[in-house]
């Protein structure tokens, strides 16, 4: 039996999962991490806490699987993307809080770039839109606002990285300062064609090149874990940003296949093969992975609020005690009775890109009660995904035949059925919902010879349930009209 270890460092928790080569889970361990919001639009985490929770769950998972570190063939890393860490190369100590992908503090800097007409140039070079979401603005903000950071950077003492860089640095005790290419493609600093840092953008943003990590392939053998860290040295051999890892874990290896992950946010990725396709419809072009000497690209639509809406129902409104209650509450009514929620709590992501839009709950009457609001909240997730797919269909010639789904909220049958009805394509939920962790583990396994090829990885994908669309076209259009009316009202203009 071959065992693979995945480190899955997400926005709300650090997890570790041990799989065998058939994709069967042998152990899982998870710890929540704190999110701090010191000002409106600011979202931060403690980089040290990210590392300590991550290494703790690794040790916990190995122990609960009753394995030794030497029994594990390979280690894969997958992570929340865009989140930005700066640390001192001499001590390994973080020099500021980690700025999380949801953070909007670089909005002013982004608006300046937009006013100076850099949108087309940046999209052409990086595949991305100018938005505070990406790492570049976060890094510029740190260099400008953290006392003494720029001076330290110019002396060559500062390391910048996304979460994969930070974890690999710590796993190797400072021996490796790297960033995997799918993560690098989310920084707004990497030239997508060359898969190298773009010198022109570094000059434009005034970022010293000495702080940047080395860009590596997704299936690169990086190093072994440091001696004494885990009881044996495990090869680190697969790294992917979380959404790309889910695409890989769902076996969407061919052009024309797509997956949607329902996590804190919602992320739809459509594999476009070896072609870079720049979106005409406000989507992102991103590297899916670089593996076996070949690069695959994807179109991506990012929705900022998905599972986070359910957290808001729990913590903000207090209408549920825990997240699992939301489906039961929503199913107490057969429709929202005209209630629509536009969850623009942190602005709107793809394809609207309106960072000043604000959330809106409308269409209520005296007869509205909490089950209508719960149903509207779940439906709002599906509406946002529908907007992304509509934009995607305009960008690509081949229509989507099916959508593979994963992430916590994909277990919600009501939501998945409504999603299939809105999109008018079958929604396929696999038995293994840990697609993100499995993607990183499988990538590492491929590199270390546990799998001979991609077909062997595909063999582990098994269907749990297919949700077939069964809504009439006129009803679908009625729902979409209601949503679009509410959406216009939520937008900043």
N, C-alpha and C positions, 0 to 999 in steps of 0.2 A: 504493500500500500504506500502510495506517495502522498505526503502531506504538504500543503501550501498555506502560508500565513499571509493574510491581508491586513494591512493597517489602513483603516478607513477613518480619516480625520475630517469630521463634518462640522457644520456650523454650530450645532447644538451639543454635539458629543464627540468623544474619541472612542473608537471601537476597534476591536481586533477579532478576526474570525479565522478559524482553521478549517480548511476544506480538504477533502481527498480529491483524487484526480477525476472523480465522477461528479464533482460539484456538491457532494454531500457535506453538510456542516457538521463538524465534530465538536466544536466549542466556539462560544462567542462571549465576549466581555465588553461592557460599555460603561463609560462614565460621562456624566453631563459636564459641560464647561460653561462658565459664567459669561454672559454678554453684558457689557456696560454701555449705556447710552448717556454720556456726560452732558451732551447738548443736543438740541433738536437736529436730527439728520446725521448725528455721529453714532457709529457702532464700533465698539472696540472689544478686544479680548487680550488676556495676558498670555504672551507667547510662551512664557515659562510653564504656565498651567497647561497649555496645549501639549507641550512635550511631556510633562510629568504624568498627566492623565493617559497619554498615548502609551508610554513605556509601561505604566502600571497595568493597563488592560492587556498588553502583549504578554506580560508575565502571568497574569491571571488566566488568560486563554490557554497558554501552554500547560499550566498546572491542571486546569479543569479537563483538558483533553487527555490527561495522564500521559503526556508525551515529554520527551526531553528535547531541548533545542536542536540537538544533533539529528533528531528524527525528521526535521523539517527541511525539505529539498530547496525551497526558495521562498523569498519574502517579496511581496508586492506592496506598493504604497499608492493610495488614492486619497484625494484631499479636496476640501473646499477650495475653489479657485479664486484668483484675483486678490485674496486676502494678503496683505503686505507686511513683512517683518524686516526690521533692520537690527543688526546685532554687531557687537565688537568682535572682530576676527581674532583678537588676542585672548579674550576671556570667554567668548561664546555667550556673553550676556546680552539680552535684548536691550536696545537703547531707547525704546518707546513701546507703547502698547501696539499690538497687532491691529492694523486697520482692516476691518472686515469688508467683504465684497459689497454688503448692503449700504455701506457708509457713503454719504453724499457731500462730504465737506469740500470736495474738489470741484463742486458745481461752478463756482465763479471762474476758476482757471479754465474749465471746459468751455464756458460761455465765451471767454476771451478768444480761445482757439477757433471757435465757430465764427465769431465776428471777424476774425482775420482770414476767413475762408480756407481753413485747413482741412475741412471735412473730407473732400474728395481725395486729397493726397494721403491722408491717414487711412482712409478706407482702402485705397488702392494698395498701400504698402502692407497694412496689417490685417485687413479683412474686417476691422471693427469700426464702430461708430465712435464719435467723441462723446464719452460719458464718464461720470465719476465712478461708475461700476468697475472700471479696469484699473490695473495696478499703477499705471504711469502717474495719474493725478494724485494718488495716495502717496507715492514716493516723493513727488515734487513737493507736496504739502509738508511731509516730514523734513525734507532737506531745508525748506524755508522756515519752518516753525519750531523745530526742536533745537533748543539752545546748543550751539557748538557742534551739531551733527555735520553740517557741510564742511567745517574745518577738519573734523576727524576723517571725513570721506576723502578730502583732498590729500590727507596724509597717508591714505591707503589702508586705514584701519577699519572701515565699515564694510559689512557684507549686507547686501539686499537679497531677499528671496521671497518666493511664495511659500505656502505651507509645505510643499514637497521638499523644497530646498532646506527649510528649517529642520524638518524631520530627518532627512538624510545627513545633514551636518551633525546632528546630535547622535544619530545611530552609528556614525563613523567617528564620533568624538572629534569633529573638526577636520577630518582628513579630506572630505569631499564637499566642495561648494559648487553644486550643480542645480540646474532646473530642467525638468523634462519638457520636451518640445510642445506638447499640447497645453501645458501650463504656461510656457513662455508665450504661446500664441494668444494668451489672455491678458498680457501685460500692456498692450498697445505700444510695445517697444521692439517687437520682433518682426522682421521682414518675412512675410508668409512664404514667398517663393524660395528665398535662400535659406530660410530657417536659421538666420543669424541676427544678432542685434543690429538695428538700423542706425548707422552713425549719424545720418542726417537728422533723425528724430531725437537722438541723444543730445545733439547740439542744440536743436530747437528747444528742448525741454530743460537744457542745462543740467544734465545728469552725468556725473563722472563715470566713465566706463569701468574704472577699477572696482566699483562696488557690485558689478553684475556677476552672476554665476555663469558657469559654462553650460551651454545648451546641449542636452544629450537626447538620444533616441528613447522612445517609450520602452523598448525591449533591451535596453543596454544593461549589461552586467556592470553595476556601479562599483561595488566593493563588498566585502563581508562586513557584517555588524562588528563593532569594536570588541576586542578581546575583553572578557569579563562582564560584558553587558547582559548576556542572556544564558551564560553557561556553555554556549558553543557559538561558533561564528556561523551565521546564516547568510547565504548570498542574497544581496539586494539586486533584483534583476528585472523588475517591471514597475514602472511608475506611470500614472495617468491622472489627469484632472478628473474629478468625480463624474462629470457628465459624459466625458469621452469613455471613461471606464465602464459606465452603464451601457453605452452603445456597444462596446466590445463584449461585455458580459451577457448582453442579449443576443449575441451572435449576429449582429447586423453588419456583416463583413462585406456585403455586396452593395454596389451603388443602387439607390432606390429604396433601401430599407430604412426604417425610422423607429425611434423609441421616444417615449415621453416618461420622464421621472417626476413623480409627485412627491417632492420633499418639502423643505421649508419654502422653496420657490418651485416653479415648474420649468422643466427644461426639455424642449423637443429638439432632437438632433436627427438630421436627415443625411445619410451617407451619400456624397456626390462622387465617390470614387477618387481617382487620381487627379481629377480636374479641380482647379480653384474656381468656384463660381461666386462672383461678387453679386450680392443681392441688390435688386432694384426696388425692394419692398421693405427696407428698413430692418432686415434680419442681419445676423452676423455670419461671416465666413470664418471658419475656425479649422485648425488642424484636428483631425479625429485621432490619429496616431501616426507615428513613424516606426515601422516594425518590419522585420525581415527585409531591410534595405528598400522599403517602399513607403511612400506617404499616402495616407487616405485623408480626404478633406470632408467637411460637413457644413451644412447650413444649420444655424441654430437660432431658435427663438427662446428668449429668457423671460419668464414671468416672475416678478419679484415676490409675489404673495400667493402661496398655495396652502400648504399645511400650516403656515403662520396665521392664516385666517381663523383656523380652528383654535389655535392657541389664543387668539384675540377673543373669540367667543367664550373661552374658558377664563382667561385672566382679566380681560378688559371688561366684558359684559357680565361675566359670571353666570351665563345661562346653562353651562354644562360644568360638571365637576372634573371629568377627564375626557380626553380626546375621543375615546372609543364610544362615548354616548352620542356623538353628533349624528350618526346615521340613523339611530333609533328615533331621535327627536325629529329629524328631517322627514322621516317616513310616516310620521303621524298625520301629515297632510299630503295630498296627491299633487298639489301645485303650490307655488309661492303666493298665489292670489294677487299677482301683479307686483309683488315686492322684488326689487332688484338691488343687489349690493355690488358696487364697483370698489374693489379692495385696493384703491390707490394710496395705501397708507404710507408708502415710501416712493410715491410717484408711479408712473406706468412704464413697464419695460416694453419689449417687442410686441407688436410692430409700431407702437405709438411713440415711445421714447419721450415721455413728457415728465420730467423730474419734478415739476411743480404741480402736477395734478394731485388732487386730494380725494380721499375715500368718500363715498356717497352711499347712503341707504335711502332709497326712495320708493314711492308707490304704496306707502302704508295707509291703512285706514283704521278705524276704531276696532275692526275685527282682526287686525294683525296681532299674532302672538309669537312666542319665541320659536315655535316649530317652523313658522313661515320664514323667520330670519335665518334659522339653521339651514333650511333648504336653499334659500337664496345664497347663503355663504358657500355651500357645496357647488351649486350651479355656477357661481361666479368663477370657480376654478376651471370648469369645463368651457365656459364662454371665452376665457382668456386663451386657453389652448386652441380653441376654434379660430380665434383671430390670428394666432401664429400659423396654423395650418393653411388658412386662406392665403396669407402672405407667401407661404412656402410654395403653394400650388401655382401661384403667379410667377414664381422664379424658375420653376423647373418644368421640363416638358412632360416627364412621366408622372401620371397620377399615383397617389399613395394607395396601395392595395390593402394594407393592414397597419395597425399601430401596435407595437409591443410596449407594454407598460410595466413600471416598477415603482418602488418607493412606498412609504407608509400609507398614503391615501389611496393607493391602487387596490388596497384590500376592501375599500368601500364599494360594495356592489351597486348601490344607488347612483353614486358618482360615475362609475365606469359605464353603466347602462346609459345614463344621460350623455356621457361623452361620445359613445358610439352613435347615439341618435343624432347628436348635433353635427358630428363629423361625417356621418353617413358612410363610415367604413368600420369593419370589425375591429374591436379592441381586444388584443390577446394578452392575457395575464399568465405568466409562467408560474410553475410550481415554486421555483426558486426566486424569491423576491429580492434576494441580496445581490442583484445584478452588479451594483457598483463595486462591492468588495470582490465578487467573483471575477470581474473584469481584470482587476489588478493582479489577483492570484493567478488567473489563467495566463496573463501576459508574462508573469515571472516563470510560470511552469513551462511555457512555450520556449522561453530563452534557455532554461536549464534542462531541456530535453524530456520533461515529463510528458509533453505532447509533441508529436512529430509534425503536426500541421494544424491549420484552423479547423479542418473538418472534425478532428478529434475533440476540439473544444465545442463545436456546434452540437455534437452528439449529446451533450449534457443538458441542452435546452428542452424542457418538457412543458407542455401546455397544462395549465390548471383549469382555465375557463375562457371561452370566447364569448364576448358580448356582441351580439349581432344587432345592427341598427333596425329599429321597427317603428320609427316615427314617420308620420305623413309629412310630405314636403311643405304643405301650407302651415302645419303646426310648427315645423322647424323654423320657417321664415318668420312666424309670429314671435317666437322666442328671441330670434336674432334681432328683430326690429326693436323689441323692448330693451334688449341689452344695449344696442347701439344708441338709442335715445338717452339712456342713463349715462353711457360712456361720454357722449358729447357734453353732458352737463358737468361731469367730473373733471374734464380737461381744463388746463390752466387758462386757455384763451377765452 
